[in-house]
Amino acid sequence: MRVGEALRLLRDDVDLDAGVLTVRSGKGNRSRLIPLHRSATAALKRYAERRDRLCPAPRACTFFVSTVGTAVHYSLVCTTFRQLVGTIVAAPAAHPRIHDLRHTFTVRTLVDLHRAGRDVQAHIAVLSTYLGHVNPAGTYWYLSAAPALMELAAARLGRHLGGTS
């Protein structure tokens, strides 16, 4: 999900029993449900328990709050992410942004579909909805943005057309 969408989540938007997030008014004013992996659900439960213990009366109704109980600002998330990257990687060659994680997830999902011989066309609409894209064209952009995907797609097309790739 987009960082802004996560920061706008209200407590009622996070159903940790069902493992589902409800994004209201995402990009393009679209809403969607996002299923969570059980590891993400467990991590969010730990966060919520700690948040409620440390800040029992927050000033914001958002799910994620600062140490003083206010809504978390986007700039703080970006700054914290840069600091974490700097702690993990000494003098990184590239300076990843938090949004790059979303891009990496999408590309890896598409690569996995290709490598497994799955029908990408059949899955692209689901992935598009999961990402909150208005239509699959927004998701197809990731195909052109990743050389590994282009290589897999070209090899698959070659096999389809009777080549030896």
Secondary structure, DSSP 8 states (H G I E B T S, - for coil): --HHHHHH-BGGGEETTTTEEEE-S-GGG--EEEE--HHHHHHHHHHHHHHHHH-SS-S--BSSB-TTSSB--HHHHHHHHHHHHHHHSSS-SS---THHHHHHHHHHHHHHHHHTT--HHHHHHHHHHHHT-SSHHHHHHHHHH-HHHHHHHHHHHHHHTT---
